Amino acid sequence: MFFDINSKVSRMGRRRFLRAMSGLGVSGAALNHLSKEVVADTDLDEEVPRLGKLRHTNHEAVVKGEPPQREPIHYTISRDEWAVVETAHDAASQVNDLLKSASLEDEVSAGVTTVTRNHHDQKAVIVKRTVGGTADGNAIVPEPSTDEIKDMLPDTVSGTAGDGSYRRTIDEIPITVETERMTPPSQARQPTPEDTGPGNHYEHRYRPVSGGACIQWGSAIPFNHGTSCAPAYNEDAEQYDLVTAGHVNKSEEMHQPKDDIGDNHQIGTRIEDKNKVDYPGKKAPPSFDAGVVSLDVDHTYRFATDDGDNSYLDDHSIVGIVGRDKLKDHANGDFEIRHRGSTTGVNEGTLGDVYDDYSAYDITADCGGGDSGGPQFTREYHDELEFYQVYIAGVTYGGGLNRVRATMSDAVESEFNLQFWWTVVNFSAVSREPQACLLDAPAEMSHRLISAPILNWPSRKHRSLPILKNSCLLSITHKRVVTGSHR
C-alpha cells in the first residue's frame, strides 16, 4: 500500500497533489509548503507530514545576488496521533459554532486541552469563560454563568478528520468548561531608567530597535507601555517594520523607550490597516491581537538586554517562526516556549491549551503589566555558528495566573502580509561592503563566510544597521535580498 499511494502521488500534477494531500489529512499550513519530494519517503498510509518551522537561509542564490527563499521544516506523526489531534480541533470548531449560534462568541470560546479520564490522558474540548478586570482590580464578569454554559452544551462531541479511506472519527470527546481571569498585560506606567527595582527590564534606548524592548504608545507622557516582539518584513511596503500587540499599538506615534516632554524617542507610526484587536477592552480571551509599527529607525534581529543603551543579546538571533502544526501537536506536554517582557524579563514555560479557530495558545508562565507585545519563542543552538537560532511562536497579548496567552506568529504573518526573517552578512576586510553569509551550509563549510556583494548599499529603508559579531554581521538586510518571492 505504501508503494501504491506514493507511486500515485509521484505522477500527480501540483493541483491534484494538493487535493490528495488535503484528503490524506495534511493541514493547510503544511500544504502551502509541501512538495512531492518531501513526501517521497513517507509512508502516507501510516504517517502524516506536518509543518514544524519556517526559516530563511542563504542558499547559493544569495551568492549570485538573488533573494533567499523560505525553507519549510517538516516532520511526520503517526496517523493515529494525527487523528487524536485533528479530531479534537474539529470538535472544538463544532462547539464554537454552537456558541456562535447562541450569540455567545463574545463571552466564551473553545479550544483543545488534555484531561485525565480513567487514569489516561486524552484530548478534550476546553470552553473558556473569560473574566476581565478594570484598572482598579475589579472583575468584569461575563454572562452567562459557568453552570449555564454547561447546561447548554453536551457532555461530549464527536470529531472527524481526513477524507475517503483516510477519514477518521473519534466519538465521545469530552467537553469541559472553565472560568478564567485573563487581562491584557499592558501597563499604565512605564519604568524609567532611574527605576532599579525588580521587574523592570529593557527600558533603555535601543538603536537599532530590537525585539523584547520596552515601547510606549503616545507621546510626552511616560506611561502606557508594552514590549516589542520582533522586526518583520512588510511585503506591502517593501521594508522592515516592528510587530507588537495590537492593543499596545494604539496611538499614531510609537516610542522607544519612554518619551518625556522634549525627548525625541519616536521610532515610527502605527499602520492603520495592520492593527487588529478582536476583543478591545479589559479582557483577553482566545483571539487575535497584534499590530505593526512602520519604523523610522533601523532594526536588529537580536533581543534587547538590561546592560544599558544599545545592548543586545549577542548569542540569539531570529531565523523564522514556529509552525501551527507544531503547536497543535505538542499542546499540554513538555514543549518549552520562552517569553520576554519589559516587566518580568525572560520566563520559561511549557505549551498549554491551543485555540486553533482563534490562532491563539497559552503557555504556563508568569507575566506582568507591560509584557504585552513581547515575543514568545523557541530556540536551538547552532554548534558551528555558536549562537541560538530563535523561532518566533507568537505575540504575547494576555496574562493570568501562571498563564500567558499569545497570537500565533503564522497568523500574524498571514493577516498582515509579513515575514519574520533574518540573514547573516559580514564585511569584506578590503572593501568594507556587506557580504552574504551562508547559514545552513554543509558541515565542512558552515564555518566559512560565503561572500556576495549586496548592491546599492546603504539605502536605510531596506536594511538594518550593521551589528558586528565575531566578524559576521547579524541582521543586515537589503532590498536586493528581500524583494521577489519568499515562499
N, C-alpha and C positions, 0 to 999 in steps of 0.2 A: 504493500500500500504506500509506503514511504516513497518508493521509486515512482509509482504511478502518479501521485499527486505532484511530486516535484518535476517529473518529466512533462506533465501538462503545463505547469507554471512556466517552465523554461521556454515554451513555444508561444506564450501569450504576448499580445501587444500590451502597451502600457495601460490603456484604459481597462481592458479586460483583466489584466493583472491586479489592478487596484480593486476592482469589483470582487475578484476572487479572494483577495486578502481580507477585505472587509467581511465577506461571508464566513471566512475562517476565524474571525474574531479579532483581527488586528485593529487597534484603536485608530481613530482619526489622526491623533498626534503622531503615531508611528508611521501611518500611511504616507504622510506628507514627505517623509524622508526615506521611504523604503524602496529597495531595488531588488531585482531578481537575483543579483549576485549575493545580497545579504542573506537571502533565504535558501540559497542553493544547497547548503549543507545542514539545513534544519529539517528535522522530521516534522512536517506540518501536521501530521495526524496526532502527534504526541506533544508538540511544543508550539508556543505562540510567540512570535517576535514582539518585543516591547522596546519603547524608546526610553533610554536611560538618561542621556545627556545630549546637549548640542554644544559643540565647541568650535572655535575658529582656529585654524592652524595655517602657518605659512608654508605652502607647498612650493614645488618648483615654479609654479606660475608666478609667485611673488618675485622670484629671481628674475623673471622676464618682464617684471613691471605690471603684471596683471593682478586683478583683485583676488584676495584669498577667498576660499569657499568655506561655507559652514559644513562641519563634519558631524553627522549623527553617530552616536554611540549606542548600538542596540545590544540587547541581551534577550534571553528567552526564559519563559517559565513553563511549567508543565500545563497541559490542557486542563487538568483538574484544578490546579491553583488558579489559573485564569478564570475558570468557571465560578469559583468561590468569590473572587474579587468583582468580576463584572456583573454577575447576577445580583450581588449586594447593591451595587451602584444603580442598577436598573430598578431594584426595589425602592431605593431612596428616591429615584425620579418619580416613581408612581406615587409615593407618599407626598412629594412636593406638589404633584398635580392635584391630589386630594385637598391639600392645604390651600392651593390657589382657588380651587372651585368653591371653597368655603370662605374666600376672601381673607385668608389668614396669612398670606405670604409675607406681609409686612410685620407680623408678630412672631412667627415661628418658621423654622426651616429645617430640612432634613439632610443628613449626610450618612456616612458609614463609620461604624465603630466596631470594637471587638468586645464580646461579652462571654462570660463563662456559664455554660449550661451543662449539668450532669458531669461536672469536673472536666469539661472540654471547652476550649476556646472556639468561638465561631463568629462569623461576621453577622452584624445586626444593623438595622436602620436606627440612627440616633436622631431624634427630633429635639432641636434646641429651642427653648423658650428663653429669649434673651432679655434680661433686665438691664436697663441702663442706669445712669447716675447723673445727678446735677453737679454743678461746680462746688456746691457746699456739702456734697456727700450724700444727699438724699436719693433714694432709689426711684427710678422711673419704671413702674411695673406694667407690663403689657396685659391685655386681655386676649384670649380667655385664660383661665387658670390652668395649672398643670393637669388637674383632675378632669377638667372639661375637655382638654385636648385628648387625654387618654380615652375618654368615653366616646369621642367621635372617630377614633382610629381603630382598626382591627388589631388584634394581638400579634398577628404575623402576616406576611405577604410573600408571594412567590416572585422570583426574579428570573429573567431569561436573557441569554446572550448567544450571539452567533446565529447562523442561518443554515438551513438544509440539514445535511447529515452531521454538521458540526454544532447544531443548536443544542444548548444545554439549559435546563430549567432546574432550579433548586426551590423546593417548597418550604414553607414554614420558617422563613427568615424572620427572626424576632424584631419587633418594633419597641423601642424604649424611649421614654420622654424625660428630658432633663431641663430643669431651670438653671440658667447660668447668669452670672453678672459679668458682662464684658463691656468695656468702655474704650473709646479711642484714647490711647496713651500719649496725647499731646499735652503740653504744659502751659499754664497761664503765666509763668515767669521763667525767663531764660537765665541760666547761670552766667556769671561774668568771670573774666579771667582772675578776679580777686577771690572768687569762691574757691576754697580748698577743702571743703567738707566732702565726705564720701558720696558717691552717686552722681557727680558732675563730671562729664567726660567730653572730650573732643570739642571744646568750646573755643579753641584757638583759631587763628586765621590761617586758612589753607589755600595757597595759590601755587600750583593749580588746585582747584577744588576737588574734593575726593568723596568717596562713599563713606558712610559712617560718621559724618561730621555734623555738628550742631548747626541747624539752619533756622531762620526766622522769617515768618511772613509779616508783611507790613514794614513800616519804616519809622524811625525816630522813637520807638518805644521798645525797651529791652525785655520784652516778654512775648508770649505766644511762639513757642518753638517746637521743632521736631528734629528729625535726623534725615540726612540724605541717604539714599540707597546706593546708587551707582550711576556712572555715566552710561548712556546707551546711544547707539547711532540712530538718528531720526532720519528715516529713509525719505520722508516727505520734504524735509528742509535740507537734506544732504549735509548734515552737520551733527556733532555730538552735543547732546543735551543731558540733563540730570533728572533721574527718576526719584520720586519720593511718594509719600501717601497723598491721596487726593485731598483729604481734609487738612493736611498741613499746607498744601499748595493753594491756600485760599485767598491770597492777596495778589494783586498785579505784580508787585515788587517782591522779590525774594532775596534774602540777605544771608551772608555767612562771614563772621559769626553774628553777634547782635549788631544793631545799628542805632547807637545813641544819636541824639541831635548833633549834627555836624560831622558825623562819621560818613564814610563812603564805602560801605561794605556790600553794596548790591552786587549780586552775581548774575542776575538775569530776571526774566519775567515769566509769569505763568502763561502756558499755551492753552488758550481757552478750549479748543477742541480736543485737547489731550489731557483732560482732567475729568475724572468720573468718580463720584461717591454715591453708591446705591442707597445708603442709609445715612444721610447727613443728620447730625444731631448728637445725642448723648449716649448712644449705644452702638455696639459693634458686632452684629450678628454675622453669620457667614454671608459674605457679599464681596463685591468688587470695590476696592478703594485704592486708587493710585492716580498719580499726576506727573506731568513733565514740566520742567523749568527750561526755558530757552536760555542757554548760557551765553553770557557776555565775556566770560573769562575762560582760561584754559582749564583742562581737567586731567586727572590721572586715574589709573585703574588700581592704585594702591589705596588701602584704607588709612584713615587718619589715626594718629596716636595722640597720647597726652603729653608728649615731650616738648611742646611749645609750637610756635608758629611754623608752618611748613614742615611738620614732622609726619612721617608716613611709615606704615608697616612694610618694610622692605622685602620681607620674605613671603608676602602674599600678593597675588595678582589675579584679577578676574579673567577667566578664559571662556566662560559660557554660562549655560543655565541647566538646571535640573529638569528632566522631562516629567510631564504629568503622570505617565505610566509608573515611573519610579515612585512617586509619592503615593499613588493608589496601592501599589503592590507592597509597600513597606509600612503602611499605616499601623499604629498601635504596636510597634515592635521595638527594636533597639536601633533604628536608623537615626543617626545623630545629625542634628541641624543646629547650627550656631546662629545667634543674632547679635547685632551690635546696635547700641542705642546711646544717645548723648546723656542719658540719665543713669542707666545701670551698667554701661560699658559692654563687655563681651560676656554672654551667657551661653552655656551649652545646654541643649535639650534633646529630647527624642520626639520623633514624629508621632502625633496623636491622631485625632479624627480627621477625615478628609471629606470635603463637601464638593464633589465634582461638578454638580449643577451650578455652583456659585463660584467655582475657581478659587476656592479657599481651603485652608487647612490650619490645624493647631499644632503647636509644639508644647511640651511640658517644660516650662522655664519661667523665670521671673522677668517682669518688665516694670517700667515706671513711667510717669508722665514726662514726655519728651522723647520717648523711644520711637514714636510713630514715624513711619517712613524709612526706618533703618533697614539694612539688608539682612535677610536670612539666607544662609549659605552652607554648603558642604565644602570640604577641601581635601585635596590629595597631594601628597608630597612627591615632587619630581626630583628623583635622585640625581639626574645628570645636570639639571639647571639649578638645583639646590634651592628651590622655593616651593611654596604651596600653590597649586592651581585651584582657584576658587570658582565654584559654580553657584550662581545666584538661584536660590529656590523660590524666594518670594519677597514681598514688601510688607513689613510689619504695619498693621493698622489697628489692632485691638489687643486688649490685655485684661486678664482676670487673675484669679487665684491660681498661681502656678500654671498659667496657661497664656500663650501668646498666639495671636491669630494673624495670618498673612494672606495676601492675594498672590496667587501663583504667578511666577515670572513669565511662563509661556503665555498666560492670558494677557499680561501687560504688554508683551511684545505684539500679540495679535491685535489687541484693541487699539493700540496707538501706532502700529507700523514701525516698531523699533527693533533693534538688536543689541543685546548686551554682548559686547565682544572686545577683544584685546589683540594687539600684535606686538611683537618684540623687535626692536631695532637696535643697532649700535652705530657709533660714529666711526667713520674711517679715520685712522690716525693721520692720514695725509690730507684728505680733502675736508674733513670735519662735516661732511654731508651725512645725513641719516642713511643707514643701510638696513636691509631686512635681515632678520634672524630666524632661522628655521627652528620651530618649537618642537615638533614631533618627528624629527629625522630618525633614521635608523641609529641603533645604539652606537655604532662605530663612528658616527659623525655628529651626534646630537650635541656634543660639547663644543662644536665649532660654530662660528657665525658665517652664514652664507650671505654674501653681500650682493645687494642690488640697489643702485641709486633710486631714490624716490624723487620724482620730478616736482618742479615748481615750489620747492621749499622756500619760505615757511608761511604759507597762507594760514592765518590763525583760525579762520572759520572751519578748516578741515583737519586740524591736527591738535594734539595736546602738547603741553610744554615738555621738553626733553628732561627726563629724570635719569641721571647716570647711576648705574648699579652694576659693579663688577664688570665694567666696560660694555655692558649691554643696557640699552635704554628701555626701561619698562614703560609701556603705554604711550608710544608715539604713533600717531596715525596721520594719514594724508588723503586728500580727495582722490588721488590717483589709485590709492589702495582700496578705498571702501566703496567707490561707486560701482554700478553694474549689478549683476545678480549675485546675491549672497546665499541663496538657498541651495 
